Amino acid sequence: MADSAARIRFVDSPETEHRPFLPGMGKAWLMPLYDPCTRLLGIARFRAQLIKYAQIEAGQKVLDVGCGSGDLLLALAAAVPGAELTGLDPDGVALGRAARKAAAAGAGVTLIRGYADELPLEDASLDHVVSTLAIHHLDAESQARFAAEARRVLSPGGKVTILDFGGPSGDHAHGPLGHLSALLDAAMRRSPQVQANLDDGLPDLLRRNGFDDAAEVAHHQAFFGSLTIVRATR
């Protein structure tokens, strides 16, 4: 289906309908709280940093993996008019919310219900792959497949830019609420996926899958944990 006024296009596949996934808020019934929580946690300022480091230009084709309710897509549409934007997420409810927000903003996007480890796109068809706080939702095998898939769909010279939990394992949160920030950070670090991201884990994941220049380019201390921005070129 499509909304021609906002140029919103949906792509769906029956093959993905029954595959399990972890919703952005952990539970499907918490989805109405997703946008209020991201605003409360100040995700927008970290999203802006990802956009700065990605250096996307007008006319380039961009895929947002794990786009959720579309905040990064809308930020990109505002920051880079003329970029060709696609969002991918397994959660149809989140994509519906992204479509409504894009329509309200007059942003043209393509929304695909699909999975990070099986990107439904042609080889060498993109200029950028971006992702915000989604990769830690994947197990180790799916993370490796995502990295390989990102390289496959990028054209030579294409870039991947990821914002997720990471950074040096010795860093700990010292947010505005001090002790509570430290408790949240410690809780996140108990996740095997977050542990794998620490100490250059995300760049190493990308290097193992063909991105020779993968590197952490920024670290940020959020109220809820330590974040890193990773960039690599195909």
N, C-alpha and C positions, 0 to 999 in steps of 0.2 A: 504494500500500500504506500501511498505517497501524499504529501501535502505540497501542492505545486506552488502555493504562495511563499512558503518558506524553503522550498526546494529540499525537502526532507525525503530521503529514500530509505526504505527498510529492505533488508535482505535477510531471509530466514531459510532454514534448512530442516526438513523433518528428521534428518540424521542426528541433530543436536538436541532434539526435544527432551529426551529422557536421560541424558547424561548428567550425573550429579555435579554440583559446583558449590563453592562457599560464597554466599552472598556478601556484599560489601560490609554489612553490619553484623555478619556472623549468622544471623537468623533472618529468614524472609519476612517475618512479621515486624521486624525492626526497620524495614526499608523507609517508612515515612519519617524516621528520625535521621536519615542519612545526611540530607542537606543541612538541617540545623546543626548537627554534630560537626560537620566539616567547617561550617562557619565559626562555631564556638572554638574549635581547635586551631583556627587561624591557618587552615591549609592554603588559602589563597596566596599568601606571601611566599610559600615554598613553591607553589605552582608557577608563580611569576619568575622565580629563579630558574626553574626548568626551562621556561620559554626563552629566557635570556641566553642560557647556555646552548639551547638547541639551534639557535640562529636560523630559523626557518624563513624562507623567502616566498613572496607572492608567486603563485603558479606551481609551487611544489606540492607533491602528493604526500600526505601525512596520514599515518595510522596511529590512533590512540588505543593501546591494548589495555583492556580492563577499564573502559571509559566510564563505567558506572552511570551516574545521572547526567553526565555531559559537561561538567564544569570546566575541565581542561579544554575540551573542544570549543566551548563558547569563549573562553579566554583567548584561545588561538585565533578564532574567527575575528575577535576584536583587535588583536595585536598584529595579525598578518592578513589583512584583507586580500582576497584572491588566492589564498592557499586552498587546495582541494582536500577537505577533511573527511576522514572516515573514523568512526568509533566502533570498537568491537567489545562485546561483553556477553557472557553466557546468561545474564539475568534479563529476561524480557520485561519485567516490571521496571527495572532501572532504565532500560532503553526507552520504554514508554515515557518515563519522566524526562529523559534527555530530549525526546522528540518534542514534548510540550514546551520545554524551556527554549529549545532552538527555534520553534515556531514563534514564541513570544519575542525572541530577540531578532527575528528575521534572518537567522543564520542558516546557510545552506550546508547540510551535512549528509553523509551516508551512515546509517547505523546497521551494524551486522550482529546478529545473534550467533556467537561462535566462541571458540576457545583459543587461548594464547598458544597452546602447543600444537595447533592444527589450523593455521591461518588460511582462510578460504580466499586467497589472492594469488595472482600469477607471479611467477618468478620475475625478479628484477623489475617490479612494477611500482616501487615506491621510492621517494627521496628521504623520508624520515619515518622511523618508528619511535613513538614516545610512550611512556607509561608512568603513572603516578600511584604509588602505594598499592600496587596490584601484584607484583611479582612474588612478594612474600606469602601470598595466598596459595602458591603452587608448591607441590612437593618437589623433591630434588630431580626426579625424572622429568616431570613436566617443565621445570625451569630449564633443563638442558634442551628439551625439545623446543621451547620458546626461543632460546638463543639461536638454535639452528634455523628455525623458521624465520626469525627476524632477518638473519643473513640471507636466506633464500629470497625473500620478497623485496629486499633492498637492491636497487641498482648499484653498479660500481660507484664508489664515492658517497653512497648514501650513509646516513647516520642514524644511530640509535641513542636516545637519551632517556635515562631512567631516574626517577626519584623514588627512593624506597628507604626502609630502615637499613642502617649500615654505619660504616665508619670504624674507627679503631675500637677494639674491644675494651680498652682501658677507659674510654670516655663514658661518662654517666651524666644523666640529666640533672641540671640545676636550674629548673624553671622557676617562674614567679611564685609558685606555691611550694617550692623547696622539697619537703619530705614527700608530698604526694607525687610530684614529678618523678622523684627517684623511685618510688614504688611502682609507678606505671612503666618506667623505663626497664626496671628489673623484671617485671612481668612479661614485657615484650621480648626481652632477651632470653627468656626460658623457651620460647618457640624455636623448634629446630630450624625452621626456615629463616628466622631472623638471625639465629646464631650463624647460619651458613653465610649470611650477607656480611658479617663483621670481618674486619681485618682483610680488606681487599677482596671479599668474597664475590661481589657482583662483577667487578672487572675480571676476576679469574674465570667466572662462569662464561663471560663473553669471549675471553681469550681462548678457552678450551674449545669454543665453537667457531673459531675463524676470525675473530675481531682482534687483530694483532695490537692495535693501539688503545685498547680499552683502559680507562683510568677514571678514578674518582676525581672530579673537578671542583667539588664543593662539599662542605659539611655544615649541617645546621642542627642546632639543638632545639627541638620542639618540646612543648609541655609534656607530650606523651612518649618521647623517646628520641634517639639519635638518628638523624636522617643523612643520606648522602645522595649526591647527584653524580651519575656515571654517564660517560659519553664514549662512543666508539664509532669508528668508520669502517664500512665494508671495504 
